[in-house]
Amino acid sequence: VGLDYFGPVSYTGAMGIKKKTWVLLITCLITRAVHLELVTDNSTITYLMALKRYFGRRGVPKTILCDNAPGFLLGNKMINDDIRNRHHSSDTLTTFLATKEIELKNITPLSPWQGGIYERIVGIIKNQFYKTVCKAELSYIELETIMIEVEAAVNSRPITTNPTTPDDPAALRPVDFLIPNINLAVPNDCDIR
């Protein structure tokens, strides 16, 4: 998988106070399936906790590729230290990652094109998100809901050619690798508000 942050994204907190959050984008480098996690800051602990949530929902990847953001670097260093010192067996996330033998890779410093796959998906997510939100002021729960809907829309995009005749097979989507033939769209006339 490839990892990247984008943001900050503003939302309206309690008593109308403007707050910021970031989005951790995790994408499969093979299927281009996307997973989005809202995080409150760019700290290492928040990064490790977001990884833990991802593993709980999607499983543990073989390899993690990310850029050289300070949170990623320190988090990966903590994990690698646990890999080198396997003799201590605690229940920490880093020990868990060490026992799963996840290969952690960082792109070469000052070479953002090496993360081009996930950088392009960040662009797709931002475009979809800002077209959906426009200038609306959202609460945290509304922001989280829209991010999940954006994730569903991006995972429903075709990655093979669309059928041109009724006999052609359906286009393959990233979500088909996760949950085959699922319909992720909510009907437009289903207003929940």
Secondary structure as UniProt FT lines:
FT   STRAND          2..12
FT   HELIX           14..16
FT   STRAND          18..27
FT   TURN            29..31
FT   STRAND          34..39
FT   HELIX           44..58
FT   STRAND          63..66
FT   HELIX           70..84
FT   TURN            85..87
FT   HELIX           93..99
FT   TURN            100..101
FT   STRAND          103..106
FT   TURN            109..110
FT   HELIX           112..115
FT   HELIX           116..133
FT   TURN            134..135
FT   HELIX           140..155
FT   TURN            166..167
FT   HELIX           175..178
FT   TURN            180..181
FT   TURN            188..189
//
